[in-house]
């Protein structure tokens, strides 16, 4: 018997009746584009992550792309990231004209290794883009310190880590998506919060970035 890579049937059946109710409600109120459901999702994201701004979009890939554009990252710039991720992470950097610079992972977590970051920084580096892989938060505290030292932006790829928490050395706990300047989430069906189709979310505590993205 061939075992499928992904089988969503069991979890879909568990929520089927509630989903059908919501679909019927949507059909009845015909709020198909940017309706109350979208606003509710964005508000829930703000509450769950602890950020002031959550902006929905069509995919996690575009969430990354829109963040990079809003931060003014483009041709001639470099963004440090991990090679151990879905290709959309590096693709988004390339799509804005910047160059992805890969730093190896920690063998214990498969997340980007903060100890190897500084050696990859050049005058062209504009941002660090860590990926919280398999729901495991990256060790963000040293990354934030390095970013502050070199005046770099920090963009979290949280597409595989909705709901994950990170604990700082002083005991402070933050949700992924509320640690860097901005973060991207994915609702691709195989993610831990999947959609019927695709979808994405940007979270940010930077007011200007949120204004730029909502205006487009």
VMD Tcl script that draws the C-alpha trace (Angstrom):
set ca {
  {0.00 0.00 0.00}
  {1.30 3.43 -0.91}
  {1.40 5.78 2.09}
  {0.53 9.36 1.08}
  {2.92 12.15 2.02}
  {0.01 14.10 3.49}
  {-3.41 12.80 4.53}
  {-5.75 15.51 5.76}
  {-8.90 13.37 5.76}
  {-8.99 12.54 9.49}
  {-8.50 16.07 10.77}
  {-10.88 17.45 8.15}
  {-13.63 15.11 9.31}
  {-13.13 16.26 12.91}
  {-14.01 19.86 12.04}
  {-16.28 19.26 9.06}
  {-19.61 20.22 10.63}
  {-18.26 23.50 12.03}
  {-16.58 24.37 8.73}
  {-19.78 23.71 6.77}
  {-21.70 25.98 9.17}
  {-19.18 28.76 8.59}
  {-19.31 28.27 4.81}
  {-23.12 28.49 4.85}
  {-22.92 31.69 6.93}
  {-20.47 33.12 4.40}
  {-22.74 32.25 1.50}
  {-25.71 33.83 3.28}
  {-23.96 37.14 4.00}
  {-22.02 37.13 0.67}
  {-18.99 38.64 2.39}
  {-16.53 36.94 0.05}
  {-13.74 39.54 -0.01}
  {-12.26 41.24 3.09}
  {-15.32 40.51 5.17}
  {-15.90 40.13 8.89}
  {-14.29 36.69 8.88}
  {-11.01 38.18 7.70}
  {-11.19 40.93 10.31}
  {-11.89 38.35 13.01}
  {-8.90 36.26 11.94}
  {-6.60 39.29 12.00}
  {-7.88 40.34 15.42}
  {-7.40 36.81 16.76}
  {-3.86 36.78 15.44}
  {-3.12 40.06 17.20}
  {-4.47 38.64 20.43}
  {-2.70 35.30 20.20}
  {0.71 36.66 19.18}
  {0.66 39.91 21.15}
  {1.33 42.23 18.22}
  {-0.63 45.37 17.30}
  {-0.89 44.55 13.59}
  {-1.90 41.42 11.67}
  {-2.48 41.69 7.93}
  {-3.88 38.81 5.91}
  {-2.70 37.96 2.42}
  {-2.97 35.15 -0.11}
  {0.01 33.00 0.97}
  {2.97 32.69 3.31}
  {5.26 33.27 0.35}
  {3.64 36.60 -0.43}
  {3.69 37.49 3.26}
  {7.50 37.26 3.12}
  {7.62 39.14 -0.16}
  {5.39 41.96 1.09}
  {7.46 42.38 4.25}
  {10.71 42.61 2.28}
  {9.17 45.18 -0.06}
  {7.79 47.26 2.80}
  {11.23 47.33 4.44}
  {12.74 48.66 1.21}
  {14.92 45.62 0.61}
  {15.81 45.15 -3.05}
  {18.50 45.03 -5.69}
  {22.05 44.93 -4.33}
  {20.95 44.02 -0.80}
  {21.67 40.80 1.05}
  {19.43 38.91 3.46}
  {20.89 36.22 5.72}
  {18.75 33.11 6.06}
  {18.88 29.33 6.42}
  {19.22 26.78 3.62}
  {17.09 24.28 5.57}
  {13.61 25.55 4.71}
  {10.97 25.48 2.00}
  {12.35 27.18 -1.11}
  {9.88 30.09 -0.78}
  {12.10 31.66 1.90}
  {15.01 32.22 -0.48}
  {12.66 32.73 -3.43}
  {11.03 35.73 -1.76}
  {14.42 37.34 -1.19}
  {15.35 36.77 -4.84}
  {12.01 38.08 -6.10}
  {12.68 41.53 -4.62}
  {16.10 41.55 -6.30}
  {18.14 40.87 -3.17}
  {20.57 38.01 -2.60}
  {19.96 35.25 -0.05}
  {23.05 34.49 2.01}
  {22.92 31.08 3.67}
  {24.17 30.34 7.18}
  {24.34 26.74 8.37}
  {21.97 25.25 10.93}
  {22.41 24.05 14.47}
  {22.57 20.24 14.31}
  {20.41 19.89 17.40}
  {17.44 21.92 16.18}
  {17.95 22.33 12.41}
  {17.32 26.05 12.94}
  {19.80 28.70 11.80}
  {22.88 28.80 14.05}
  {23.20 32.29 15.62}
  {26.89 31.70 16.32}
  {27.59 31.66 12.58}
  {25.69 34.82 11.70}
  {28.21 37.60 12.18}
  {30.75 36.10 9.82}
  {28.14 36.31 7.03}
  {27.38 40.02 7.52}
  {28.68 42.42 4.85}
  {28.04 46.11 4.09}
  {25.22 44.93 1.81}
  {23.38 42.98 4.53}
  {19.99 44.50 5.32}
  {18.15 41.81 7.27}
  {18.28 38.45 8.99}
  {15.48 36.03 8.11}
  {15.40 33.08 10.54}
  {12.95 30.22 10.00}
  {11.19 28.56 12.92}
  {11.36 25.07 11.45}
  {9.00 22.22 12.46}
  {7.37 24.44 15.11}
  {10.66 24.96 16.97}
  {11.46 28.62 17.65}
  {14.88 29.78 16.56}
  {17.17 30.99 19.36}
  {16.12 34.60 18.80}
  {17.81 36.44 21.67}
  {21.35 36.37 20.19}
  {19.96 37.12 16.74}
  {18.24 40.26 18.04}
  {21.51 41.34 19.69}
  {23.45 40.86 16.45}
  {20.78 42.69 14.45}
  {20.86 45.64 16.86}
  {24.65 45.77 16.74}
  {24.70 45.92 12.93}
  {21.45 47.88 12.44}
  {19.69 45.02 10.64}
  {16.02 44.13 10.37}
  {14.78 40.78 11.68}
  {12.06 39.02 9.68}
  {10.64 35.81 11.14}
  {9.55 33.04 8.80}
  {6.97 31.49 11.12}
  {5.11 29.64 8.39}
  {5.67 26.31 10.14}
  {5.32 27.53 13.72}
  {1.93 29.08 14.42}
  {1.39 29.09 18.19}
  {5.01 28.43 19.16}
  {6.55 30.37 22.07}
  {10.10 31.53 22.76}
  {11.52 32.10 26.24}
  {14.19 34.76 26.74}
  {16.99 34.44 29.30}
  {15.13 36.78 31.70}
  {12.06 34.54 31.63}
  {10.05 36.68 29.21}
  {7.93 34.56 26.89}
  {6.90 35.77 23.44}
  {5.02 34.17 20.60}
  {6.83 33.66 17.33}
  {5.70 36.47 15.10}
  {6.11 39.02 17.89}
  {9.88 38.90 18.28}
  {11.37 40.45 15.14}
  {10.33 43.51 13.16}
  {7.79 41.44 11.23}
  {6.82 37.84 10.59}
  {5.18 35.73 7.92}
  {2.72 32.89 8.55}
  {1.29 30.35 6.11}
  {-2.12 28.68 5.98}
  {-1.16 26.16 3.31}
  {-3.17 22.97 4.02}
  {-0.16 21.03 5.31}
  {0.72 23.66 7.91}
  {-0.34 23.36 11.55}
  {-3.16 25.83 10.85}
  {-4.23 25.03 7.32}
  {-6.83 26.58 5.05}
  {-9.09 25.14 2.38}
  {-6.78 26.43 -0.33}
  {-4.01 28.81 0.68}
  {-3.50 31.94 2.73}
  {-0.98 33.91 4.71}
  {-0.57 36.47 7.47}
  {1.87 39.27 8.28}
  {2.37 40.26 11.89}
  {4.34 43.32 12.90}
  {4.86 45.79 15.71}
  {6.14 48.42 13.26}
  {3.32 50.87 12.60}
  {4.78 52.21 9.35}
  {5.23 48.75 7.88}
  {1.60 47.91 8.64}
  {0.44 51.18 7.07}
  {2.41 50.48 3.89}
  {1.04 46.97 3.54}
  {-2.59 47.88 4.25}
  {-2.45 50.68 1.68}
  {-1.51 48.33 -1.18}
}
mol new
graphics top color blue
foreach p $ca { graphics top sphere $p radius 0.5 }
foreach p [lrange $ca 0 end-1] q [lrange $ca 1 end] { graphics top cylinder $p $q radius 0.2 }
display resetview
